[in-house]
């Protein structure tokens, strides 16, 4: 009973204090002051939420720019970019052609070699993309110059570096395998199969390089795909893999004149098993035409 009385007394005192506070306040301003205070608190809460969200939204594009494969045309010439292309082409020839030299005619060799070429491009594009765009192919460099994604002067330097890298990679393969252990008999260089007409191989090279160049332009260079451009090397590697899957039986699948040139030259200099070079033009004309066609289509699409 005494506890109830104490509670009632406490409530009565609290009510009296609250009434006294309102009595001292101007009736015309009390409600307004309370309302303004609430609005200010609400605004402060919303501003704090905005402060928390804004950095996340601003960080998105910055992160994408750091991770995406982009080609910097702000500088007319970069020796670092050319050096990166030399290194990447050397590794590409060693990995791609080396897999063919080691695996040809083994069970499942065509799929394995196709995967190595595709995965090698993906890895190397990620590795050097922030230096040169990860071109690793003079046909791709040509297409990028045509579309304004690479300066012509830088393109020439990259081309020279790629050619030197291809030759150096072929020399490394020659030292690793030698002619006796080379299952391709020619450092994995390209040659049109005897049963395949040259014009058929040319069309295949045009189509395969068109696929590769179109994927490069739409995934790594198109501003509309900036949100996904960090995945561009994966798509580019898949394009290389797909082209090799059906083109290896036709002509070994070049779609990359630079990768073809190095093994051809080193074979010519050091192998007893010489190659008929009457079809070598196919591996230059086809890829360059395919890259130019993809550049034209991409520009027409906007």
N, C-alpha and C positions, 0 to 999 in steps of 0.2 A: 504493500500500500504506500509506504514511504517512497519507494522507487518511482512509482507513478506520479506522485506529487512533485518529486524533484524534476522529472522530465517535463511536466507541464510548466513548471516555473522557468525552466531553461528556454522552452519555446516562446513563452511570454516575453522574456527579456530580449530574445533575438528579434521578435516582431517589433517590439518597441524601438529598438535601435535602428531597424530598417525604416520605420515610419518617421523617426526623427531625421534621418538622413534625407529623405524625400521632402520633408517639411522645410529644410534649409535650402533646397534647390528651387530655382525659378521654374514654375510649372511650364512656361513656354519653351524652355531650353533643355529640360532634363531628358525628354524622350529623344530630342534631336541629337544631343550629345551621345547618348547610348547608341543610336543608330549609326552615327558617323564612326564611332569607335569600332562597331561591328564591321562596317564596310572597310575601314582601314585594315583591320585584322584579316579580312577575307582577301583584300588585295595583296597583303604581305604574303599570305599562304600561296596565292597563285604565282606571285613573282618568284618565290622560292622554288616552286615546281618548274617554272620556266628556266630558271638558272640551272637546274639539274638536267633538264632535257636538252637545252641548247648546245652544250658542249658535245653531247653524243651525236647530234645531227651534224654539227660542224666537223666532227672528226671523221665522219664517214668518207667524204670525197678525198680527204687528205690521205687516209689509209689506202684507199683504192689507188691513188696516184703513186704511192710508194710500192705497191705490190703488183700493179698491172704492168704488162709489157708494152711500153710506149717508146716511140722513136722520136728523139729530140732533134728538131731541125733548127733550133735556135743558134747553134754553132755551125759554121760552114765546114769545119774539118776537125775530127777528133782522132788522134793517134791511138788513144786508149780503145776506142770503138773498133778500129782496124785490128789492133792486137787481140782483142776479144774474139773477133771473127776468125783470126788465124788459129787461136787456141781451140775454139769450138769446132772448126772444120777438121783440124787434126784429130781430135777425139772422135768426131762423127765418123770419119773414114776408118779409124782403127776399130771402133765398135761395130759399125754396120758391115763394112766389107770383111772385117775379121770374123764376124759370125758366119758369113757365107763361106769363107775359106775353111772354117772349122767344121761346118755342119752340112754342107751340100750333099744331097742324096741320102742323108740319114732319115729315119722315120720322123715325119712331122717337121722337117727342116724348113720348108717354105713358111709355115706359120711362125716358127721361132725367129727366122731371119726378119720377117715382116715386123714382128713385135720389137725386135732389137732396133730396127731403123726408126720406128715410131716412138718408142720410149726414149731413145737417144736424143731425138729432136726435142721431146718434152723436157727432159732433164737439162739439156744445154740451153734451151730458150729461157728457162727459169734462171739458169746460172748467169747468163750474160745479157739478159734482156734489158737490164738497167744501164748497160754500157752502150750497146749497139742496136737494141731491138731484137737481137737473136735471129738474124737473117739466115746465116749458115747455108746460103744457097744463092748463087749469082742471079738465078731467074727471079727469086723473091726480091733481091736487091733491085733488079731492073724494074719490077712491078711497083715497088715502093717509090722509086725515082719518078716513074710515070705519073703516079698519083700525088706527088708532092710530099710524101711522107719521109723522104730521104733526099738530101741534096745530091746533085749529080757528082760533085767533087768528092763527097763522102762515099758515094756509091762506087766510084772508081777505086778509091783507096781500099774499101771493103772487098771489092772484087779481086784486087791484087793479093790482099791478105788471105782471102779464101783459097785462091789458086795455090799459093805457097803452102798453106796448111794442108791442102789435099795431097800435094806431092810429099810433104813431110810425113803425113800419116801413112801414105803408101810405102815410104821407105822404112818406117817402123814395122809395118806388117811384113815386109820382105825380110827384115832381120829376125822377126819372131818365127815366121813359118818357113820361109824359104820355098823354092819352087817345088821341092819334093813333097812337102806336107800340105801344099795348097790344093784343097779339093776342088776349087773352081778352075785351077790351071792358069789363072791370069789375074791374081790379086783382087778378084771380085769385081773387075771392071765390066762394063755393059757391052753387050753384043746382041744384035737381032738374031733370034733363033732361025736356023736354016729353013724351017718350014713356014716362017712368017714373012709375008711381003713387007718391004720397007715402008710402004705407004700405010700399012696397018699399024706398024710400030710407031710411025710418026703421029698418027691420029691418037693412039694410046698415050703417047707422051704429052700431046697437047691437052687431052682430057685430064690426065692425072695431075699435070701442073696447074691447069685451070682450077681444079678442086682445091689444091693446096693454096694457091694464091688468093682465091676467093675467100677461103676460110681465114687466112691471115688478115685480109683487109676488113672483113666483117667482124672479127672477134678482137683483134688487137688495135685496129686503127679507127674504126667507126665510132664517133662520139656517142651514138645512140646506144652502144653496148658497153659504156664505161662501167656500169654496175657489175658486169660479168667479165671484164677484161682481165682480171687476175686469173681466170681460168683459160685464157686464150692458148697458152702452150699445150694444154691438154687436148683441146680441139684440133690444134695444128698437128700434134703428134698422131692423133687418130686419123687425120686426113692422110698423113704419110703412110700409116699402117694400112689403111684401106686400099690406097693405090698400089702398094707392094703386093697385096694379097692376090690381085688379078694380073698384075703386069710382070712379075718375076718370070713366069714361064714364057712370056713373049720376048722380052729383051733385057731381063734382069732388073727392070724398073729404075730409071734414072731420076726423072723429074728434077734433076739437079746437075747441070753440066759440070759444075765444079767438082762434085764427088766422082764423076766419071773420068774427068781429065787426069787427076793425079795417079790413080792406079794404071790407067792406060799408058801414061808416060813412063812410069817406073817399070812397068812390064816390058815396054819397048826397049828400055835401056839395059835390063838385067836378066830377063827370062829367055830361055831357049825357045819356049813355045810362044812364037810371035802371033800377033793378032792382025787379021785383015781389017784395016781401018776404013774400008769403003763405006761403012754404015755409020761412022762416027758422027757425021753431020746430023743424023737423026736426033742425037742426044743434046744438040745445041738448038737446032731449029724448033723442035717440038716444045721443049720447056720455055723458050723465050716467047714463042707464039702463044702458048697457053697462059703465060703470065701477063702478056699484053692484052689478051682477050679478057681475062679476069679483071684487069685494071679498067678496061673500057666499060665492061658491064657494071662494075661497082660505081664508077663515076656516073653512068647513066641512071642508076638507081638512086643516086643522091646520098 
